[in-house]
Every structure is written in structure tokens, then in C-alpha cells.
Amino acid sequence: MSLPDVRNAPSILVIDDQPTVRRMAHRLLSEWGFRVFEAESGEEGMEVLETARAGVQLVIVDVIMPLADGVQVTRRIQERWPGQRTLYMSAHPAEVLAQHGLTALDVPFLAKPFTRDELLTKVSEALARPASDITLRHSR
């Protein structure tokens, strides 16, 4: 797997209400040279993105979270920053994800629990997608 030049490493924001998931993703991504931010809610994630001033190349967001779920958070992010790359993650089956509006699973998706290789593969795939091609592909 080819990795980005660390000097120009993409920044990644991990939004998940579970601290263990955030810490593990942070550690694994940091080991590969990515700059990683963490947020435990969609609201906190929006604040991080606002502070980063478009400096985040990828948002990894849990689909099932209290308050606003990952689909709602992504809609808000897309309204504010059109074309922001997003990678959804969840431990729930497709039926549960569909209840949260994620009906077209052709969106970048990472199943939890994940291995280091699965995480890095999905992140690489998501970063390789042209930002201009990114659209919201879920029902409203």
C-alpha cells in the first residue's frame, strides 16, 4: 500500500462517541503519518472543522451516535463544506443503517470492529476519491 508523504500528510477527523474507537483509530492513523483530530459528537466535529479551516481532507464518522447520527452530521458538513470526503463506520448491519438514512451503501464504509489494514485501505480509498465527485447518496 502506498502511503502519503508524511510532510504533506492528510488530516483526518474521527467522529465517534466511543473513546476506545477514537483512540485506536487515532493511534493507527498517526503511526502511518496522518494528522488526526478527534471529536465525540457531531457538534464537536463541526467545531474542529471550523477551527481547521478546510484543513481536514477526510472525516471518519460513526453512523449510530446519540443526538445527531453520522448521516445528519455529514449533511451538515456537506452544507458547510461541499465536497468534504467522508468515510462512514458502524458496527451495525445494513438494515439498521438504512433506518438512519444510509440506504445506498456505495458510500465509503468501514465495518467495526476493523483491523489496521482494513482502516488504512478504506482511508486510502476515501482519500483517492476526487472531492468534486462527492455527493450525498442517502435518502432524506
MIKOLKOL-593749 format. One line per 8 residues: number of its first residue (from 0); their letters; for each residue x, y, z of C-alpha. Coordinates in steps of 0.02 Angstrom, whole numbers, plus 50000, padded with zeros to 5 digits. Layout:
! MIKOLKOL-593749
NUM> A> X:Y:Z  ... $
This chain:
! MIKOLKOL-593749
0> MSLPDVRN> 50000:50000:50000  50072:50169:49955  50061:50300:50089  50064:50489:50077  50223:50587:50106  50219:50622:50293  50270:50803:50263  50109:50827:50167 $
8> APSILVID> 50007:50704:50268  49819:50724:50254  49725:50773:50410  49586:50658:50465  49445:50693:50587  49373:50543:50680  49197:50573:50750  49138:50433:50864 $
16> DQPTVRRM> 49053:50434:51033  49159:50286:51093  49329:50343:51161  49409:50173:51130  49367:50180:50945  49431:50358:50929  49593:50317:51020  49625:50161:50917 $
24> AHRLLSEW> 49592:50250:50751  49700:50396:50809  49844:50282:50855  49837:50178:50696  49822:50328:50581  49956:50427:50672  50076:50280:50656  50055:50294:50467 $
32> GFRVFEAE> 50093:50480:50469  49918:50554:50461  49874:50704:50568  49722:50653:50668  49589:50754:50758  49454:50677:50868  49276:50726:50912  49150:50633:51018 $
40> SGEEGMEV> 48996:50712:50937  48940:50792:50776  48936:50962:50861  49116:50944:50920  49164:50881:50746  49090:51038:50667  49192:51144:50788  49352:51051:50741 $
48> LETARAGV> 49316:51076:50555  49280:51260:50583  49445:51280:50677  49542:51181:50546  49481:51299:50409  49461:51166:50273  49622:51083:50328  49540:50913:50353 $
56> QLVIVDVI> 49544:50800:50200  49437:50659:50271  49302:50642:50405  49276:50468:50475  49106:50468:50559  49011:50336:50658  48836:50311:50589  48750:50275:50755 $
64> MPLADGVQ> 48781:50410:50887  48674:50497:51017  48598:50666:50972  48643:50681:50787  48687:50522:50693  48826:50512:50565  48711:50541:50417  48641:50701:50495 $
72> VTRRIQER> 48817:50758:50539  48876:50725:50361  48731:50826:50290  48781:50973:50399  48963:50955:50349  48917:50947:50163  48808:51102:50178  48952:51199:50255 $
80> WPGQRTLY> 49097:51118:50159  49032:51043:49995  49140:50901:49933  49212:50856:50103  49266:50674:50094  49177:50562:50219  49203:50383:50273  49058:50307:50371 $
88> MSAHPAEV> 49091:50173:50500  48975:50065:50603  48961:49900:50694  48778:49887:50644  48705:49786:50499  48640:49866:50340  48458:49858:50400  48497:49969:50549 $
96> LAQHGLTA> 48599:50088:50441  48452:50103:50321  48344:50162:50467  48467:50305:50486  48453:50354:50303  48608:50266:50239  48517:50169:50104  48645:50171:49964 $
104> LDVPFLAK> 48794:50080:50033  48902:50132:49887  48964:50269:50003  49134:50235:50079  49102:50121:50228  49208:50038:50362  49134:49898:50468  49179:49897:50654 $
112> PFTRDELL> 49273:49814:50728  49408:49843:50599  49589:49789:50580  49732:49908:50547  49739:49852:50365  49551:49875:50341  49560:50051:50414  49709:50101:50308 $
120> TKVSEALA> 49633:50026:50150  49467:50117:50173  49554:50281:50216  49665:50267:50062  49513:50230:49952  49416:50377:50026  49562:50497:50004  49584:50439:49823 $
128> RPASDITL> 49407:50494:49778  49404:50664:49693  49322:50790:49809  49217:50859:49666  49137:50686:49641  49071:50676:49818  48885:50690:49837  48763:50639:49971 $
136> RHSR> 48694:50472:49918  48568:50438:50053  48383:50465:50069  48315:50619:50153 $
